Amino acid sequence: MPLIIDEKEITKAPIVDDFVQSFPQFKESSDELLKQNVNVIGPEQLVYIGQRELAGTSPCDDVISILGSEDATTCHIMVLRHTGSGAAAMVHFDGSSVAEGLKTMVSIVEDLTEDKNAGKLEVLLVGGFLDERKNSHEVSNKVLKALCESPHRLHLITACITHFNTEYRNSVPFPIIYGSFTTSILAVCQIKGDVHINTCEQAYDVKSGKLLRATFPNKGPDMGLRGARHCTGGKENLNVYNPQTRRLEIGPFHYDQLPNVDLFLTFPESHMRKFLSTSPEQEPESFYESIRAALIQLRDFPNPLQTVFQGGKAKIYTKEKNSGSWQLQLV
């Protein structure tokens, strides 16, 4: 089925260079998003979604009300929501398995929607910039292709991508938003129709679908492990949250050993950026510590199906209500 933009059917997937020329209306909505300030989001009611991860939930969830992601330069973050049920899913695409990831998102949202005909599926998209290597172009093109070739009618509402997400500092292109936004799924005031979001700055709620920018100091458990997977592991976008059980579920998955990992760990930050990033100059400050954590994971825990995932089972976490921290469940 075609992608829907302003009630018009787009049957052929455009490349992003043509897309921004054909649909300049997304520049206006992008500018409104880019003007927003950035709030710091705590762990309460948050599921953080890393690279090649996705998650979804609905207004019935009494544990999670925020889906969030950041630390994206050339990556793209997508939200898919059903306007009737308020169910939503978020993914952090790096260009791998985009069509499959979109299919999983639709499945999550539809499973959480009792009456699929009482609303429509909307897509909100942020990320990428005009990088010299055109990695962002590649991701944008894959995402647009997946949207146009999906068997579902998907309505594109926001597309703050690549061209629309670029600023120049001393003639060097940088992303304005590093793909960081949250999805506010549930709050009592929102269910009643009054929108008062006090905890997140880049969000959309079940009524308005509004995006708000945010950053997340506490991203949750096992970020080194999760980062190791997208260094040398599988290309699929893994679902990390079960909205039925309200549990964070990490793995099980395999990653390969990285040759010369000890050498990489001796590198200063400048070398890490040069050799291990798609956009060295534009990586956020957190890049160095994040990549080091992933490399240490690769070095210290080879063969994760044996050394990390006991009995080949996922690591299961439940959220502590008061602190918002995820607590590992021993099984």
N, C-alpha and C positions, 0 to 999 in steps of 0.2 A: 504494500500500500504506500501511497505517497506521504512525504512529509508535508505538514500543513503550516503555512506562514500567513497570518492575517486572512485566514479562511481560504487561501489559494493553495492548490495542490502542486507540490514540487515533485515531479516524477523522475527527473534526472538529477543525480547528485552533482552539485557544483563544486569546483575546487574553491578554496577559501578566497583566493584573489578575486574570482568572479562573484562569489557570495557577497563580499562586502560592498561591491559595486551595485549589485542587483537589489540588495536589501539594506539601504542606508538607514532605515528606521531603527536598526539595532544600535547604531552609533548613539542615538539620543538616549535610549534606555541604558546603554553602557556608561555614558557620561554621568547619569544620575547615580549609578552604582559606584563609580570611581570617585565621586565627590564625598562619599560617606567617610566618617572617621572609622578607626579600627579599635574595637573593644577587646579586652582580654577575657577569655572564657575559662571558667573553672571546670573541674571534672564532673560536677553535679549534673545528672541527667544527660551526660554526653557519651556518645560513641564516636571515637576518633577513627577516621578511615585513612589508611596509609596508601602509598602507591601500589597499584594493582590489587586494591581491596574495594569492597562494596558492602553496604548494609542498608537495611530498610526497616521501617516500623510504621505504626499507625496511631491515631488518637486514642486507641484502646490501651496503649502501653503506659503503665503507671510507673515505669522505671526510667525510660529513655524518652526525652523530648527534643534532643538536639543531635543532629548528625553533622559532623564537622570534618574539614580537611584543609590542609595547607602545605607549605613547602613544595609548591609546584612552580616550575619556571616554564618549561616547554610543555609540561603535562596539562591536561584539561580535567576539570571537575564537572560532573554532570549530576543534576537532580531530575528525577522523574517522579511526578506526583499525579494522583487521581483527584480531580477536582470535586468529586462527590464524596468519597470516603475520607479524603485527607491523607490516605496512605502514601508514603513516599520512600524513595530509595536514592542513595548517593553512591557515586563511584569516582575513583581517582585513576583516570586513564593515562597511560604513558605511550599509547599506540599499540599495545599488545592485546590481542583477542577482543577487539572492540565490539564486534557484532555479537560475540558470545556473551560478553559482559552486559550489553544492552538487553539481550534476551533474558538473562537472569534477573535483571532489574524489573522488567515487565512482569515476569513470573512472580516475584516477591510482592509487587504492588497489587497485582490481580488477586493473588491468594489472600491478601488482606482487605479486599474490597468485596463486599457482599453483593452489591448490585452494580455490575460493571457498566451498565447502560445509563446509570444515573450520574453521569459526568464524563469527562474526557481525560486523556493522558497528556499532560503538559511537560515540556522539557525546558530546563534552565541550564545554561552552559557558560562556564567561565574558564579562562586560562590561555596560556601561550602568549607569545609576543613575536615581534619581527626580528628573530635571532638570525645571525649571519649564516648559520648552517642550515636554516630553514627546517629545523626539527619540528618547530611548532606548526608550520605549514603541513607537514606530514601527518601530525596528529589530528589537526583540524580536518584535513581531507578524509581521513579514515572515519572520524566521527560523523561527518556530514554524509558520507557514503552509507554508514550503518543506519543512520536515521532514515534516509530515503529508501533503503532496501528492506526495512523492517516490515513484517506482515501486519503491523499495527498502525493505526492512525495516530501519529504523534504530532502535537502542536508545539512548535518552537516559540517560546515566549521571550527568552533572554539569550543573547549570544554575544557575550563580552569576551571575544576571542581574538587572539593574534593581533591583527591590525588595530582593533578597538581597545586593546589592553597594553598599549606600548607608549612609553615616554622616553625621551632622550636626555641623557646626562653627559655633557661634554661630547656630544655627537655619538654616544654609545647607546644602543637601544636596551631598555629594561622593561620587564613587566611591571605594571602598576599594582595589580592584584596578583599575588603569587598563588592563585587558585584557591585562596582560603575563604571559605564561607560555611555558614551553618544553616541547618534546616530546622526551624522550630516546629515540631509536630504537635505538641500538646501543652496547653496551659489552661487552667480553669477559665481565666478571663478571655482566652481566645475562643473557647467553646461557646461562651456566652455572646461572642461577637465583639468584645472590646479587646483591642490589641495593645498590651502593655508589656513589651519585652524588656526586662531589666537585666538579663544575664548575658545576652548575646547581641553583638553589634552587626554581624552579617548573617541574616537569617531569613527564612520565609515561614509564615504560619499557615495554618490550615484554611484560613479565610482569604487572605490577600495574596499569598504566594510570593511575598516580598523577600528579596535577598538582602542580607546584611553582612558586612565584612567583619572578620574576627581573626584572632590568633589564639593558640592553645598551648600554654606552657606545660600542661600535664596531659600528654597524649595517651596515657594508659600503659598497660604492661607489654613486655616482650617486643619493644620497638626495634631492638637490635636483631632479634630473631626474625621479625617481620621484614626488616630491611634486607637481611641476608637473602631472603627468598627472591626478591626482585633484583638482586645482584647476579645470582647464578642459578636461580631456581626456575620453576615453571612460569609460563607466560600468561596463565589464566588469571582472571580477576576473582579472588576468593571472597565469599561471603563470610564476614567475621561476627555477625550478630544473629541470634535466633529470637525473633519477636514473640514467639509462642512461649518459650521458656524464660525469656528476659536474660539470656546469658551471652557473654562474649565467648566465642569459640575460635581458638587459634589452631590452625592445622587440622590434621597432620599433613605435612608436605615434605618433599625432598628438595635439597639444594646441592649443587656440585661443589667440590672443593675448588678454591681459587688458587691457581699457581702464583707463587711469589707473594702470598698474602703477608708474610713477615716483612718483606721488603716494603710493601705498600704502607704498613703500619709505622715505618720509620720516616715516611714522607712528612714534610711540613705541610701546612694547610694549602699553600700555593700550588704545590705539586699534586696534592689530592684533587684540587679543583681542576687542574690542567688535564689529568689523566683519567679521572673518574666522573666527570660531569659533562653533560651535553651543552652546558652554558656556564663556563667557569666564572666569568665576571659577574654574572647575575644571581648566583646562588645566594640564598639567605644565610644569615650568620650561623644558623643551626646546622648547616650542611656538614661542616667538618666533624662535629661530635656525632652526628647521625651516621655518617659513613664509617667513622672509626668503630662505632658500636657494632655495625653490621660486619665489618672485617674481623673484629674480635670474636664475634659469634661464629663466623666461618672457620676461624683458626681453632677455637677451643671446643667446638661442638660439631665435628664432621659427622656425616651420616645421621642426620637429625631424627630419622625414623627409629633409630636405635638409641641415640644419646639424649634426645629431647622429648619425644613423644612416646611415653612409656606404654608398651603394648600396642603401639601404632594408633593410639587414641589422641584426640584433640586435647589441648589445654583449655580447661573450662573455668570461667570467672563469673562471679556474680557481683553486682554493684552494692557497696555498702551505702546505706541510705544517707547517713549524716555527712560523711566525708566525701562521698562520691567516688571513692577509690574502688578498684576492681580487686576482689579477693579470690585467690586461686582455690578451687575446690579439689580436694584430694579424693580420687576415685580408685 
